Amino acid sequence: MLTQVIAHRGSKGVRPENTLAAFKKAIEEGADGIETDVHLSKDGEMVIIHDETVDRTTNGTGRVFDHTLAELKQLSAGGSFSGRYQNEKIPTLQEVVDLLIAERYTGIFNLELKTDKFKYPGIEEKVFSFFRDLDYPFELVYSSFNPETLVTMHTLQPDVEMASLFKFNAKAARKLTHRKVIQNWHPSMAWVRGHRFLLGKRRLRPWTINVESDLRFCFQKGFLGVITDYPTRALQVRATIQGG
């Protein structure tokens, strides 16, 4: 089985992250999956952005949940990456899913619920309600650094794959695995390097795997997947090791 290549925030290395341009590029490159992040705006809309603030990736300032969707839509989400993408906006979850459906995308759609710093009360129910009656062609995966969010999502949608995100400490992931809440682990590459003796025992999709030596290591180990900013690079390296 080939190791899945998951595009981190879309093809983040060559397009402004978490924009429709980045997701379109990931599809064009043939990524096996797309990973992205969801927050709530001030008026409760589900918006796609990585940070809890808009400062790093847009021309605005302040916390995501202090802005209405209309205010967020006034910002450029691509200008800081390149003037060519000045008109890229912060997309809603609806807009991203509409794109994937229009493209007949059948890969993995890994949605991270960003509740590890701000809880966003009710976000789990909103995400569940959004997907509950939706006929989508892709394979849905939920991930989070917040164990409570994973438990809630598993309770709401027990048939959807859950993955635990962590940087250095796998304690919560072990507990959630034992409770059968999650199926897979999404650790940092730093954790992978320090726990090589565990690597054959878990289904892993480490992040963020951009360097060729790390890509080669992950493909040689036959990990479930890699989450990368550069899907084309990863696919090329995978072909030299796993074929396909």
C-alpha positions as CSV (number, residue, x, y, z in Angstrom):
1,M,0.0,0.0,0.0
2,L,1.4,3.4,-1.0
3,T,2.0,6.0,1.7
4,Q,-0.6,8.8,1.3
5,V,0.7,12.2,0.3
6,I,-1.4,14.8,2.1
7,A,-1.2,18.5,1.0
8,H,-0.6,20.6,4.1
9,R,-3.1,23.6,4.1
10,G,-3.3,22.9,0.4
11,S,0.0,23.1,-1.6
12,K,1.3,25.5,0.9
13,G,4.8,25.6,-0.5
14,V,3.8,27.0,-3.8
15,R,0.5,28.8,-3.1
16,P,-0.8,30.9,-0.3
17,E,-1.9,28.5,2.5
18,N,-5.5,27.6,3.1
19,T,-6.8,29.4,0.0
20,L,-8.8,28.0,-2.9
21,A,-5.7,28.5,-5.0
22,A,-3.8,26.2,-2.7
23,F,-6.5,23.5,-2.7
24,K,-6.8,23.7,-6.5
25,K,-3.1,23.3,-6.9
26,A,-3.0,20.2,-4.6
27,I,-5.7,18.6,-6.7
28,E,-3.7,19.4,-9.9
29,E,-0.6,17.9,-8.4
30,G,-2.4,14.6,-7.6
31,A,-2.1,14.7,-3.9
32,D,-3.8,11.8,-2.2
33,G,-5.3,14.1,0.5
34,I,-5.8,17.7,1.5
35,E,-5.3,19.0,5.1
36,T,-6.9,22.2,6.4
37,D,-8.0,24.0,9.5
38,V,-11.4,25.4,10.6
39,H,-12.2,28.2,13.0
40,L,-15.4,30.2,13.8
41,S,-15.9,33.8,13.0
42,K,-17.6,36.3,15.3
43,D,-20.9,35.5,13.7
44,G,-20.4,31.8,14.0
45,E,-19.4,31.0,10.4
46,M,-16.9,28.2,9.7
47,V,-13.8,29.7,8.1
48,I,-10.6,28.2,6.8
49,I,-7.4,29.6,8.2
50,H,-4.6,28.2,10.3
51,D,-3.8,30.7,13.0
52,E,-6.1,32.0,15.7
53,T,-5.3,35.5,14.4
54,V,-5.3,36.9,10.9
55,D,-2.0,38.8,11.3
56,R,0.5,36.3,9.7
57,T,-1.5,35.2,6.6
58,T,-3.5,38.3,5.7
59,N,-3.3,42.1,5.6
60,G,-5.5,42.4,8.7
61,T,-4.9,42.2,12.4
62,G,-6.7,40.6,15.4
63,R,-8.3,37.3,16.4
64,V,-10.4,35.4,13.9
65,F,-13.4,35.2,16.3
66,D,-13.4,39.0,16.8
67,H,-14.2,39.5,13.1
68,T,-17.5,38.8,11.3
69,L,-17.4,36.8,8.1
70,A,-18.0,40.0,6.1
71,E,-15.0,41.6,7.8
72,L,-12.8,38.6,7.1
73,K,-13.8,38.6,3.5
74,Q,-12.4,42.1,3.1
75,L,-8.9,40.8,3.8
76,S,-6.3,39.5,1.3
77,A,-5.3,36.0,2.2
78,G,-2.7,35.7,-0.6
79,G,-1.0,39.1,-1.0
80,S,1.7,38.4,1.6
81,F,2.6,35.3,-0.3
82,S,2.8,37.0,-3.7
83,G,1.1,40.0,-5.3
84,R,-0.2,37.6,-7.9
85,Y,-2.6,36.2,-5.2
86,Q,-3.7,39.6,-3.8
87,N,-7.4,38.8,-4.5
88,E,-7.4,35.4,-2.7
89,K,-9.8,35.5,0.3
90,I,-10.2,33.5,3.5
91,P,-12.5,30.8,2.3
92,T,-15.4,29.3,4.2
93,L,-15.7,25.6,4.8
94,Q,-18.7,25.6,2.4
95,E,-16.5,27.2,-0.3
96,V,-13.8,24.6,0.1
97,V,-16.2,21.7,0.0
98,D,-18.0,23.2,-3.0
99,L,-14.6,23.2,-4.8
100,L,-13.8,19.6,-3.9
101,I,-17.3,18.5,-5.1
102,A,-17.0,20.5,-8.3
103,E,-13.6,18.9,-8.9
104,R,-15.0,15.4,-8.2
105,Y,-12.2,15.0,-5.6
106,T,-12.2,11.5,-4.1
107,G,-9.1,11.7,-1.9
108,I,-8.8,12.4,1.8
109,F,-10.2,15.7,3.2
110,N,-8.5,16.1,6.6
111,L,-10.3,18.8,8.6
112,E,-8.5,20.0,11.7
113,L,-10.7,21.6,14.3
114,K,-8.6,24.3,15.8
115,T,-9.8,24.1,19.4
116,D,-6.5,23.7,21.2
117,K,-6.1,27.4,22.1
118,F,-9.7,28.7,21.9
119,K,-12.5,26.3,22.5
120,Y,-15.0,27.8,19.9
121,P,-18.1,26.5,21.8
122,G,-20.4,24.6,19.5
123,I,-17.9,24.2,16.6
124,E,-18.1,20.4,16.8
125,E,-21.9,20.4,16.4
126,K,-21.6,22.9,13.5
127,V,-19.1,20.7,11.6
128,F,-21.2,17.6,12.2
129,S,-24.4,19.3,11.1
130,F,-22.6,20.6,7.9
131,F,-21.5,17.1,6.8
132,R,-24.4,15.1,8.2
133,D,-26.7,15.4,5.2
134,L,-24.1,16.2,2.6
135,D,-23.3,13.9,-0.2
136,Y,-19.6,14.3,-0.6
137,P,-17.2,12.3,-2.9
138,F,-14.1,12.5,-0.7
139,E,-13.0,10.5,2.4
140,L,-13.5,12.7,5.5
141,V,-11.0,12.7,8.4
142,Y,-11.2,14.8,11.5
143,S,-8.1,15.7,13.5
144,S,-7.4,17.9,16.5
145,F,-4.8,18.6,19.2
146,N,-7.7,18.8,21.6
147,P,-8.8,15.4,23.0
148,E,-12.2,16.7,24.0
149,T,-12.9,17.7,20.5
150,L,-12.0,14.3,19.2
151,V,-14.3,12.6,21.7
152,T,-17.1,14.9,20.8
153,M,-16.7,14.4,17.1
154,H,-16.4,10.6,17.5
155,T,-19.7,10.6,19.5
156,L,-21.4,12.7,16.8
157,Q,-19.9,10.8,13.8
158,P,-18.5,7.4,14.9
159,D,-18.2,6.3,11.3
160,V,-15.7,9.0,10.4
161,E,-12.0,8.5,10.9
162,M,-10.4,10.5,13.8
163,A,-6.7,11.3,14.2
164,S,-4.9,12.8,17.2
165,L,-2.4,15.6,16.5
166,F,0.5,16.1,18.8
167,K,4.0,17.6,18.8
168,F,6.0,15.8,21.5
169,N,3.6,14.1,23.9
170,A,1.6,11.1,22.8
171,K,-0.1,10.5,26.1
172,A,-3.6,11.7,25.0
173,A,-3.2,9.8,21.7
174,R,-2.5,6.6,23.6
175,K,-5.6,7.0,25.8
176,L,-7.8,7.9,22.8
177,T,-6.5,4.8,20.9
178,H,-7.3,2.6,23.9
179,R,-10.8,4.0,24.1
180,K,-11.2,3.4,20.3
181,V,-12.0,7.1,19.8
182,I,-9.2,7.6,17.2
183,Q,-7.7,5.3,14.5
184,N,-4.6,7.2,13.6
185,W,-1.8,9.4,15.0
186,H,-0.6,12.7,13.4
187,P,2.7,13.4,15.2
188,S,5.4,16.0,14.5
189,M,8.4,14.7,12.6
190,A,10.4,15.6,15.8
191,W,8.4,13.0,17.7
192,V,8.9,10.4,15.0
193,R,12.7,10.9,15.2
194,G,12.7,10.4,18.9
195,H,10.4,7.3,19.0
196,R,11.7,5.1,16.2
197,F,11.0,2.0,18.3
198,L,7.3,2.7,18.2
199,L,7.0,3.3,14.5
200,G,5.9,-0.2,13.5
201,K,3.0,-0.2,16.1
202,R,1.0,2.8,15.0
203,R,-0.7,4.1,11.9
204,L,1.1,7.4,11.4
205,R,0.7,10.5,9.2
206,P,3.5,12.8,10.5
207,W,3.8,16.5,9.8
208,T,5.3,18.6,8.2
209,I,7.5,16.5,6.0
210,N,9.3,18.6,3.4
211,V,13.0,17.6,3.4
212,E,13.9,14.8,1.1
213,S,15.7,12.8,3.8
214,D,12.6,12.9,6.0
215,L,10.3,12.0,3.1
216,R,12.6,9.0,2.2
217,F,12.6,7.8,5.8
218,C,8.7,7.9,6.0
219,F,8.3,6.1,2.7
220,Q,10.9,3.5,3.6
221,K,9.0,2.9,6.8
222,G,5.7,2.6,4.9
223,F,3.9,5.1,7.1
224,L,0.1,5.5,6.4
225,G,0.8,9.0,5.2
226,V,2.9,12.1,5.2
227,I,1.6,15.7,5.5
228,T,3.7,18.0,3.4
229,D,3.8,21.5,1.9
230,Y,5.2,20.1,-1.4
231,P,3.0,17.3,-2.7
232,T,4.8,17.1,-6.1
233,R,8.2,16.7,-4.4
234,A,6.7,14.0,-2.1
235,L,5.1,12.1,-4.9
236,Q,8.4,12.1,-6.8
237,V,10.3,10.7,-3.9
238,R,7.6,8.2,-3.2
239,A,7.8,6.9,-6.7
240,T,11.6,6.2,-6.3
241,I,10.9,4.1,-3.2
242,Q,7.4,2.6,-3.4
243,G,6.7,2.8,-7.1
244,G,3.2,3.8,-8.1
